[in-house]
Amino acid sequence: MKTWVYIDHFKGEVVSASWEAIGVGKTFGPVTALVFGSGIEALAQAAFEFGADEVLLADDAALADFRAEAVASTLTALAAASTPDLILLPTTFRAKELAAMCAIDLQTGVLVDVTALEAEADQLIATRPIYEGKLFEKATCAAKPQFITLRGRAFPRPARETGRSGRLIKVAAEANALTTVEGYAAGDSSASLADASVIVSGGRGMSNNPSLGLDENETAKKGLGLVAELAEVLGGAVGASRAAVDGGYVPYSHQVGQTGKVVSPDLYIAAGISGAIQHIVGIRSAKVVVAINKDAEAPIFQVARYGVVGDLFTFLPLLTEAFRKKLGK
Ligand SMILES: Cc1cc2nc3c(=O)[nH]c(=O)nc-3n(C[C@H](O)[C@H](O)[C@H](O)COP(=O)(O)OP(=O)(O)OC[C@H]3O[C@@H](n4cnc5c(N)ncnc54)[C@H](O)[C@@H]3O)c2cc1C
């Protein structure tokens, strides 16, 4: 099978699920990585080190800022000429937009957010969650190339082999784009939830501790401080429920759930989160869920492997201290 993997990056910072996609591609044979951008030759080397056998490198100022049209025209032209069977991408907003545009040009289909992929005879069968993760659907695509976006952290990342090399082929960029990027405004980049192996999330419970004698906002600041401290000790990211976001305690970029981010960490600690279905759908693929909640009846305990019935203001500092000692931090 002729497999290509699109290396999704922004200004050279690669979405690590791109490397996971190389690992998936390798299970079907040799992999060609697509590295598009400007001044990104180092990414081609990284692609080899994560297992790519060949890299198609389009290094052109026209591809400096991600504009879907230019990247899609480049990819479409290459795919039309070389007819790959399968094009894998990580599931990101950028990559989904790109896959959709290319698929229209190439008259094929896209399967998004795939969590398992297997080959049966000449056909690829993709598994993906539907209905907010309540069901897993198996889907195939009749046309080629098949565009498949893979959910981050659903597949193992291949070990990096420093110094590994392969065949580097420079290709031309297609610069046709109707849009130009006028500039950027920095967003909140601290919430790298998609890649995090540990996430500590806080909910409305962060704003509830009458014994502090503070108003809700001030209490929430303290609560969030405890959540963030534990996340830092564990080398993880801070997440939040929508109630915490709506309360203005945490920026939206940290929200986990149906209208926030779907995450797949090894460890998800939910503090002061009730476990509403809209939150749970965001953490279904977390490997271990730990819940800390004052209410023993809170639904979050139904999905938690470990549960602590107690006050987060009491328990989080103890947990943080215990991890500090254990990890020597
Ligand atoms: C269309 C739609 C989309 C939505 N999308 C999302 C989404 O993406 N993500 C999301 O999270 N929600 C989402 N929601 C909202 C969701 O329904 C819940 O309202 C929300 O998840 C509740 O957040 P919470 O658990 O923090 O707050 P609450 O439900 O109020 O729960 C707070 C919990 O904290 C506990 N608690 C209180 N004080 C303490 C303390 N000191 N120590 C320990 N525990 C304490 C309480 O016992 C309670 O269980 C959505 C809703 C709709 C309708």
PDBQT file of the ligand as one rigid body, heavy atoms in Angstrom, charges set to zero:
ROOT
HETATM    1  C1  LIG A 401     -24.863  21.774  24.493  1.00  0.00    +0.000 C 
HETATM    2  C2  LIG A 401     -24.033  21.687  25.743  1.00  0.00    +0.000 A 
HETATM    3  C3  LIG A 401     -22.668  21.517  25.624  1.00  0.00    +0.000 A 
HETATM    4  C4  LIG A 401     -21.871  21.429  26.773  1.00  0.00    +0.000 A 
HETATM    5  N1  LIG A 401     -20.522  21.237  26.632  1.00  0.00    +0.000 NA
HETATM    6  C5  LIG A 401     -19.790  21.040  27.738  1.00  0.00    +0.000 A 
HETATM    7  C6  LIG A 401     -18.393  20.762  27.636  1.00  0.00    +0.000 A 
HETATM    8  O1  LIG A 401     -17.789  20.750  26.563  1.00  0.00    +0.000 OA
HETATM    9  N2  LIG A 401     -17.713  20.546  28.783  1.00  0.00    +0.000 N 
HETATM   10  C7  LIG A 401     -18.300  20.577  30.006  1.00  0.00    +0.000 A 
HETATM   11  O2  LIG A 401     -17.603  20.367  31.016  1.00  0.00    +0.000 OA
HETATM   12  N3  LIG A 401     -19.606  20.853  30.127  1.00  0.00    +0.000 NA
HETATM   13  C8  LIG A 401     -20.352  21.100  29.038  1.00  0.00    +0.000 A 
HETATM   14  N4  LIG A 401     -21.666  21.422  29.168  1.00  0.00    +0.000 N 
HETATM   15  C9  LIG A 401     -22.186  21.728  30.510  1.00  0.00    +0.000 C 
HETATM   16  C10 LIG A 401     -22.509  20.505  31.343  1.00  0.00    +0.000 C 
HETATM   17  O3  LIG A 401     -23.829  20.102  31.094  1.00  0.00    +0.000 OA
HETATM   18  C11 LIG A 401     -22.365  20.829  32.849  1.00  0.00    +0.000 C 
HETATM   19  O4  LIG A 401     -23.189  21.920  33.159  1.00  0.00    +0.000 OA
HETATM   20  C12 LIG A 401     -20.953  21.169  33.269  1.00  0.00    +0.000 C 
HETATM   21  O5  LIG A 401     -20.065  20.161  32.814  1.00  0.00    +0.000 OA
HETATM   22  C13 LIG A 401     -20.900  21.262  34.789  1.00  0.00    +0.000 C 
HETATM   23  O6  LIG A 401     -19.623  21.645  35.195  1.00  0.00    +0.000 OA
HETATM   24  P1  LIG A 401     -19.106  21.251  36.627  1.00  0.00    +0.000 P 
HETATM   25  O7  LIG A 401     -19.119  19.770  36.792  1.00  0.00    +0.000 OA
HETATM   26  O8  LIG A 401     -17.844  21.968  36.882  1.00  0.00    +0.000 OA
HETATM   27  O9  LIG A 401     -20.184  21.950  37.579  1.00  0.00    +0.000 OA
HETATM   28  P2  LIG A 401     -21.322  21.310  38.460  1.00  0.00    +0.000 P 
HETATM   29  O10 LIG A 401     -22.175  20.398  37.710  1.00  0.00    +0.000 OA
HETATM   30  O11 LIG A 401     -21.960  22.442  39.186  1.00  0.00    +0.000 OA
HETATM   31  O12 LIG A 401     -20.532  20.404  39.496  1.00  0.00    +0.000 OA
HETATM   32  C14 LIG A 401     -19.657  20.887  40.469  1.00  0.00    +0.000 C 
HETATM   33  C15 LIG A 401     -19.233  19.685  41.291  1.00  0.00    +0.000 C 
HETATM   34  O13 LIG A 401     -18.255  20.091  42.229  1.00  0.00    +0.000 OA
HETATM   35  C16 LIG A 401     -18.502  19.420  43.464  1.00  0.00    +0.000 C 
HETATM   36  N5  LIG A 401     -17.923  20.266  44.494  1.00  0.00    +0.000 N 
HETATM   37  C17 LIG A 401     -18.370  21.467  44.949  1.00  0.00    +0.000 A 
HETATM   38  N6  LIG A 401     -17.487  21.975  45.825  1.00  0.00    +0.000 NA
HETATM   39  C18 LIG A 401     -16.476  21.091  45.930  1.00  0.00    +0.000 A 
HETATM   40  C19 LIG A 401     -15.269  21.055  46.675  1.00  0.00    +0.000 A 
HETATM   41  N7  LIG A 401     -14.917  22.077  47.447  1.00  0.00    +0.000 N 
HETATM   42  N8  LIG A 401     -14.474  19.972  46.581  1.00  0.00    +0.000 NA
HETATM   43  C20 LIG A 401     -14.809  18.924  45.768  1.00  0.00    +0.000 A 
HETATM   44  N9  LIG A 401     -15.951  18.912  45.038  1.00  0.00    +0.000 NA
HETATM   45  C21 LIG A 401     -16.755  19.986  45.105  1.00  0.00    +0.000 A 
HETATM   46  C22 LIG A 401     -19.999  19.272  43.551  1.00  0.00    +0.000 C 
HETATM   47  O14 LIG A 401     -20.362  18.186  44.390  1.00  0.00    +0.000 OA
HETATM   48  C23 LIG A 401     -20.380  19.047  42.091  1.00  0.00    +0.000 C 
HETATM   49  O15 LIG A 401     -20.416  17.661  41.784  1.00  0.00    +0.000 OA
HETATM   50  C24 LIG A 401     -22.476  21.524  28.054  1.00  0.00    +0.000 A 
HETATM   51  C25 LIG A 401     -23.852  21.695  28.149  1.00  0.00    +0.000 A 
HETATM   52  C26 LIG A 401     -24.629  21.779  27.021  1.00  0.00    +0.000 A 
HETATM   53  C27 LIG A 401     -26.116  21.936  27.162  1.00  0.00    +0.000 C 
ENDROOT
TORSDOF 0
